[in-house]
Amino acid sequence: WPAHSPAGRPPGRGPAADLLGYVQATPVSGWIDHALRGTRATGAAELSLRLELPIDELERSTVQGRVLLAGNDVRLAEGLPLLAAAKARIDFNQRGFSIVGGSARVLGGEAAFEGGQQPDGSMRFQAQGSASAEALRRAPELGALSRLAAAMTGQAPYRLGLGIVRGHLEVNLSSPLTGLALDLPAPLKKPAEASWPLRVESRLLSASAGAAPGAPVHDSLRVELGTVLQAHFVRDLARSTPVVLQGAVAVQDALPPLPERGVQAVLNLGAVDGDAWQAWAERLQEPAAAAAAPGASYLDAGYLPRTVAVRAHSLSSGGRRLTRLVAGVSQDTGDGTWRGSVDADQLGGYLEYRAARNAAQPGRVYARLARLALPPADVDSVEN
């Protein structure tokens, strides 16, 4: 070949999986920062690729390519929803890639998307569309959200921004949730016509974004659901599953400051059905975790609070009802026992709750009370 010769123009049409494999097996994958490493696709696609390989100066090699999707089913990475019947043009060169005019059916609705590699090396994508409760239920890769969708009906629009920075995912999701009903116990029961603006944002902390390779990487995760729920977590991203270092949660109250470690919550509630919420907690339990460690919950991965301040107009559980309840409790990280003070119309003092170990050892409440008012029928169930 001459010193500046095109290295080739591979045949353009074939199975999308083979074309992705071709890109992965060549230096092109490294040039685009392995952006398609976790991508899987079915159906046929079209690839055009032009390589310039100066024999005497290979460091000046260039690539120009294009992938055309014409109705393929694509999954960008494990754990992300399927892009069904995806149509898009993907342009790439040795400096990065971009997606132009993308569309697909995602989570039961039509979605449009675009984006690509940025000058700073990060990757940014934007999408908008709608998602249905039925499709969420059929998306097990979404974990607890898929099981929570059992309480949902209807569909809602959304806008989504995704970023990949230093190999870590950043998310910016917003939706008014109009059109989606939530059949959960109060205070999370929502009619379809109501607007409960949802916002979920995760972002690398500034110190982590510019940190040297191998340094700890932390991000900030914020969740807002209308005026009902707020949450803020700081997470360590060193492992495949983020580890929560600090967190604060508020339900119908102001968000408390982050504690030095662990998660704290402030709950300001009306009438609470404790039995109904316990049933939902069991439904959301992650099956694999439950098999490995009975009682372990998918949601209890560091996100659940260990210190809780609660006020409730009433709390009903196990056939008993407490009114005008004010309590402050914390959980022992060693044995899982909850301890704290409680004040209600029916009682006041110190309480300790030891969770059930198995069917033969049910959960038990121990108390040192300054006062107690029980219905006569409940007296025999309390040990002195």
C-alpha positions, 0 to 999 in steps of 0.5 A, a space after each residue: 500500500 502507499 504510505 497513506 492508504 485507506 486500510 479498507 471499507 468492510 462490507 456494510 450489511 449483516 447481523 447487528 451482533 456481528 457488526 458490534 463484534 467487528 468493532 469490538 475486535 478492532 482498535 476502533 473500540 479503544 478509540 471510542 472508549 469502548 462505548 459499545 462494550 456492553 451493547 447487545 443487538 438483534 436483527 440486521 444493521 449496516 456498517 460503513 467504516 473507513 480507516 486511514 493507517 499511515 504506515 510510517 506514522 500509525 499514531 496519526 491513524 484515523 477512522 470514520 464510521 457509521 452504523 445504521 439501525 433500522 428497527 433493531 432490538 438493542 440493549 445498551 448495557 446490562 440492567 438497562 431497559 430494551 430499546 425495541 425496534 430502534 432506529 438511529 444513525 451512529 457516527 463515530 471517528 477516532 475522537 468519539 461518536 454521536 447518535 443522531 435521530 434515535 427512536 425506539 419503543 422503551 418501557 411501553 412507550 415511544 422514545 426519542 434519543 440522541 447524544 454522544 461523546 463530549 470534548 471532556 471525554 464524558 458521554 451524554 445522552 438525552 431521551 424523552 418519551 412515556 412509560 407504562 405501568 404494565 411495561 415496568 412490571 415486565 422489566 425485571 432488570 429494574 429490580 424493586 421498581 418492577 415489583 413496585 409497578 404492581 401498584 401502578 396503573 396508566 402511563 406517564 411522560 418523562 425526560 431522561 439525561 444519562 452521562 458516563 463520567 470516568 466510567 460511572 453513570 450519572 442520571 437526571 430523570 424528571 416526570 410529572 407522573 400525570 396519567 400514572 396512579 399509585 395504589 399504595 398506602 398513605 401518604 403515597 396513594 396517588 390518583 392518575 390525574 394528579 401531578 406529583 413531579 418526580 426528579 431523580 438526579 445522580 452526579 459525581 461529586 466535584 472532588 471525584 470528577 477530577 480525582 486521580 485514577 484509583 482515588 475514591 469516587 463518590 456521587 450524590 443521589 437526590 430524589 424528590 417526589 412532589 411535596 411528599 418525599 425528599 432524599 439525599 444520599 452520598 455513595 461510594 462507587 468503588 464497587 459494582 453496587 454503590 455503597 451509601 455513606 451518608 443519607 437523609 430522608 424526609 416524608 412530608 417534612 423538611 429534609 434534615 442535614 446529612 449525618 456524619 455517617 449512616 442514614 437518618 429520616 424525618 417522617 411527618 405523617 397522618 394516619 398510617 397503616 403499619 400492616 399495609 406498609 409491612 405487606 408492601 415491604 415484603 413484596 418489594 423484597 429481592 428474591 435472591 437476597 431473601 433466599 440468601 438471608 431471610 429478611 434481607 430486603 432489596 431496598 435495604 442496601 444502605 438506603 434505609 434509615 437507621 435513625 428515625 424521628 416520626 410524628 403521626 396522627 395515628 399508627 395502626 398495626 397488629 390490631 392496635 392503634 396509637 394516636 398522636 404519636 411522637 417517637 425517636 428511634 435508632 437501629 443497632 447495626 449489630 443485631 438489628 434491634 430498634 431502641 428509642 423513646 415514644 410518646 402517644 395518647 396510649 403510652 409513653 417511655 422507652 421501647 425496644 423492638 427485636 425483629 422476628 428471627 423465624 416463625 418460631 421466634 416472632 418479633 417482640 417489643 420490650 418497654 419501660 413505660 412511665 404510663 400505659 393505657 391498654 384495652 382490657 382484652 390486650 392486658 394478658 398479651 403484655 409481660 411485666 
